[in-house]
Amino acid sequence: MIKSVSVHIVTYNSEKDIRECLKAVSKQSFPPQEVVIIDNQSKDQTGEQVKEIAHLFGTKLKFVSNAQNVGFAPGHNQAIALNDTDYVLVLNPDVTIEPDYIERLVAVMEHSQCIGSATGQLLRKTNRETIDSTGIVMNSVRRAFDRGAGEPSVQWSESGKVFGVSGAAAMYSRRMINDITLNGEFYDGSFFAYKEDVDVAWRAALLGWEAYYDAAAIAYHERGWKETGRTSQPLFLRRLSYINRYKMMYKNDTFSYWMRNIISFLSYEVASNLYFLFREPKVLVAWKTFFKELPELRGKRRQLRKKIALRHHQNKPKAQ
């Protein structure tokens, strides 16, 4: 059976990138069944750029213009609800993919039903011999990083399992999307932007899904703000980046893990929050959002724990 794939792109003032991104999608050796663009009230010429290149896709292209900027995570949830393809490629507008990107990732995921997400080798557009991401890793204090970022690409030629995949060019199976969705949301809609891909990776891992990195599937990522530094970002986004880590931890982590790593946690939290207190105190206002959303976060945590318990029961060996 030929599997179906849809490509989902959320745009916001993306006129500089969207044309190149869509051209690359149109050249795929495994053509997508549908391309969904959710535009978050762009003020530039993003919509016009899409219209000018829409002929490459015909009726396969679906453009949705939101009345307001709902954010990256809710925008992609919106796109996911618009179709039921077997696979979904979540793609940033500042990413271009090589012609075999979709084909390679689908082949990898079809090889093992345990793989719910996959990514290729993301290189920096500004230096195509430098890694942007080969997946997501998480350290003992629950800080997540793009694996291999800034390192020479020749060091990352080996494919294999990873903790998770970057949302810049992530392939997800519909089976996993349906399985790990909470409250009708694949991405946590309260995240708006930042760390929503880490949250999904963590939740998926807790429910037994694997993520895979295919070094032969190549994509190129602009990654603008990380090269200029976090302080170049608006305060609103810096607050999201800060507080979403704690929201992830509350939903996905366990008290026993915190206790086993209490020294590492305390050391990091004291140092990190002292930095914000003295250098970026306005970021700490984000805690108001956390406590406002706490009842909803608590509900999602309960749902996840029930899913985990059910999964463990289902996988428990039957008595002879």
C-alpha positions in Angstrom: 0.0 0.0 0.0 1.3 3.5 -0.9 1.4 5.6 2.2 0.1 9.2 2.1 2.1 12.2 3.4 1.1 15.8 4.0 3.4 18.7 4.5 2.4 21.3 7.1 3.9 24.8 7.3 3.0 27.6 9.8 4.0 31.0 8.5 4.4 34.4 10.1 6.0 37.1 8.1 7.8 34.5 6.1 8.0 36.2 2.7 11.8 35.8 2.6 11.7 32.1 2.9 8.4 30.5 1.9 9.0 30.5 -1.9 12.3 28.5 -1.6 10.7 26.2 1.0 7.8 25.4 -1.3 9.9 24.9 -4.4 11.9 22.2 -2.5 8.6 20.5 -1.4 7.4 20.5 -5.0 10.5 18.6 -6.2 10.1 15.6 -3.8 10.6 12.1 -5.2 7.8 11.1 -2.9 5.2 13.8 -3.6 3.0 14.9 -0.7 -0.7 14.3 -1.0 -1.4 17.7 0.5 0.5 20.8 1.5 -1.2 22.8 4.3 0.0 26.3 5.1 -1.4 28.0 8.2 -0.7 31.7 8.1 -0.7 33.5 11.4 -1.8 37.0 10.3 1.4 37.8 8.4 1.9 41.6 7.8 4.2 41.1 4.9 3.8 39.5 1.4 3.8 35.9 2.6 0.3 35.3 1.2 1.2 36.8 -2.2 4.4 34.7 -2.4 2.4 31.5 -1.8 -0.2 32.5 -4.5 2.6 33.1 -7.0 4.0 29.5 -6.5 0.7 27.7 -5.8 0.5 26.4 -9.4 3.3 23.9 -8.5 0.8 22.0 -6.4 -2.6 22.6 -8.0 -5.4 21.5 -5.7 -2.9 19.9 -3.3 -2.2 23.2 -1.7 -4.4 24.4 1.1 -3.8 28.0 2.5 -5.5 29.0 5.7 -5.3 32.6 6.8 -5.9 33.1 10.6 -7.5 36.2 11.9 -4.8 36.4 14.6 -1.4 34.9 15.4 -2.3 31.7 17.3 1.3 30.6 17.6 3.4 27.7 16.2 2.0 24.9 18.2 -1.8 25.7 17.8 -1.1 26.4 14.1 0.2 23.0 13.6 -2.6 21.4 15.6 -4.9 23.2 13.2 -3.1 21.8 10.2 -3.1 18.2 11.6 -6.9 18.3 12.0 -7.4 19.2 8.4 -6.4 15.8 7.0 -5.7 12.2 7.9 -2.6 11.3 6.0 -0.4 8.4 7.2 2.5 10.7 7.8 2.9 14.4 8.5 6.0 16.4 7.8 6.1 19.5 10.0 8.3 22.0 8.3 9.5 25.5 9.1 9.2 28.0 6.3 13.0 28.8 6.7 13.9 25.1 5.9 14.5 23.6 2.4 14.7 19.9 2.0 16.6 17.8 -0.6 14.4 15.9 -3.2 14.5 12.6 -1.4 13.9 13.9 2.2 10.3 12.7 2.4 11.0 9.4 0.7 13.9 8.5 2.9 12.1 9.2 6.2 8.9 7.4 5.1 11.1 4.3 4.2 12.7 4.4 7.6 9.4 4.7 9.5 7.8 1.9 7.4 10.7 -0.3 8.3 9.8 -0.3 12.0 6.3 0.3 13.4 7.9 1.4 16.7 9.3 4.6 15.0 6.8 7.4 15.5 9.0 10.3 14.4 12.1 10.8 12.2 14.4 13.6 11.1 17.2 14.0 8.6 20.5 15.8 8.9 19.6 19.5 9.3 22.5 21.7 8.1 22.8 25.5 8.5 22.0 27.4 5.3 24.8 29.9 6.1 27.4 27.1 6.3 26.3 23.8 4.7 29.0 21.8 6.3 27.8 22.7 9.8 25.1 20.8 11.7 21.9 22.6 12.8 20.3 19.5 14.3 20.5 15.8 14.1 17.7 15.4 16.7 17.0 16.4 20.3 18.9 15.4 23.4 18.0 16.1 27.0 20.4 16.3 29.9 19.9 15.4 33.6 18.4 18.7 34.5 15.9 18.5 31.7 17.5 21.0 29.4 17.1 20.1 25.7 19.5 20.8 22.9 19.8 20.2 19.2 22.2 17.3 18.9 25.4 18.2 17.1 24.6 21.9 16.6 27.6 23.9 15.4 29.7 20.8 14.7 31.1 19.6 11.4 28.6 17.5 9.4 31.2 14.8 8.8 31.0 13.8 12.4 27.3 12.9 12.1 27.2 10.4 9.2 25.8 7.6 11.3 22.0 7.1 11.5 20.3 5.8 14.6 17.8 6.3 17.3 17.5 9.7 19.1 15.5 11.1 22.0 13.4 13.2 19.7 13.4 15.3 16.5 13.5 19.0 15.9 10.2 20.5 14.9 12.0 22.4 12.1 11.7 19.4 9.7 10.0 16.6 11.6 8.2 13.6 10.2 5.5 12.1 12.4 3.4 9.0 11.9 -0.4 9.5 12.2 -0.4 6.4 14.5 1.8 8.2 16.9 0.0 11.5 16.6 -3.3 9.8 17.5 -1.8 7.8 20.3 -0.1 10.6 22.2 -2.6 13.4 21.7 -4.0 14.9 24.9 -7.2 17.0 25.1 -7.4 16.8 21.3 -3.9 18.4 21.0 -0.8 16.8 19.5 1.4 19.8 20.3 0.5 21.4 23.6 -1.4 24.5 22.5 -0.5 26.5 25.6 3.2 26.5 24.5 2.5 28.9 21.6 6.1 28.5 20.5 9.4 27.0 21.8 10.0 23.5 23.2 6.7 22.1 21.8 8.8 19.6 19.9 10.7 18.6 23.0 7.4 18.1 24.9 6.1 15.8 22.1 9.4 13.9 22.0 9.3 13.3 25.8 5.6 12.3 25.8 6.1 9.9 22.9 9.1 8.3 24.6 7.1 7.8 27.8 4.5 6.0 25.7 7.0 3.7 24.0 7.6 5.4 20.7 11.0 5.7 19.1 12.6 8.6 17.2 15.1 8.1 14.4 17.8 10.2 12.7 18.6 9.4 9.1 21.9 11.0 8.1 21.2 10.6 4.4 18.1 12.7 4.5 19.3 16.3 4.1 17.7 19.7 4.9 18.9 23.2 5.4 17.8 25.5 8.2 18.2 29.3 8.4 18.0 29.4 12.2 18.2 33.2 12.4 17.8 34.2 16.1 20.2 31.6 17.6 23.0 33.1 15.6 22.3 36.6 17.0 21.6 35.6 20.5 18.5 35.2 22.7 18.4 38.8 23.8 17.6 39.7 20.2 14.2 38.0 20.7 11.1 39.8 22.0 10.5 39.5 25.7 7.3 37.6 25.1 9.2 34.8 23.3 12.0 34.7 25.9 9.3 34.2 28.6 7.8 31.3 26.6 11.2 29.7 26.1 11.8 29.9 29.9 8.5 28.8 31.3 7.8 26.0 28.8 10.6 24.0 30.2 8.9 24.0 33.6 5.5 23.2 32.0 7.1 20.2 30.3 8.7 19.0 33.5 5.4 19.3 35.4 3.5 17.3 32.8 6.1 14.6 31.9 8.5 14.1 34.8 8.3 12.1 38.0 9.0 13.1 41.6 11.4 10.1 42.0 13.5 11.4 39.1 13.8 14.8 40.7 14.9 13.3 44.0 17.5 11.1 42.3 19.0 14.2 40.6 18.3 16.7 43.3 21.8 18.0 43.6 22.1 18.6 39.8 18.6 20.2 39.7 19.3 22.6 42.6 22.7 23.6 41.2 21.2 24.4 37.9 18.0 26.1 39.1 19.8 28.4 41.5 22.4 29.5 38.9 19.8 29.8 36.1 17.3 31.8 38.1 19.9 34.1 39.7 20.9 34.9 36.1 17.3 35.8 35.2 16.8 37.7 38.5 19.7 40.0 37.8 20.0 40.1 34.0 16.5 39.5 32.7 14.1 39.9 35.6 11.1 40.5 33.4 11.4 37.0 32.1 10.4 35.7 35.5 6.9 37.2 35.1 6.2 34.1 33.1 5.5 32.2 36.3 2.1 34.0 36.4 1.2 32.1 33.2 2.3 28.8 34.8 0.1 29.1 37.8 -2.8 30.4 35.7 -2.5 27.3 33.5 -1.8 24.9 36.4 -5.3 23.3 36.5 -5.0 22.5 32.7 -1.5 21.2 33.1 -2.6 19.0 36.0 -5.3 17.5 33.8 -2.9 16.8 31.0 -0.5 15.2 33.5 -3.3 12.9 34.8 -4.2 11.9 31.2 -0.6 11.1 30.4 -0.2 9.0 33.6 -3.3 7.0 32.8 -2.0 6.4 29.2 1.4 5.2 30.6 -0.3 2.9 33.1 -2.5 1.4 30.5 0.5 0.9 28.1 2.4 -0.9 30.8 -0.6 -3.1 31.6 -1.0 -3.9 27.9 2.7 -4.8 27.6 2.8 -6.9 30.7 3.6 -10.6 30.0 0.5 -12.8 30.2 0.5 -15.5 32.9 1.0 -19.0 31.5 
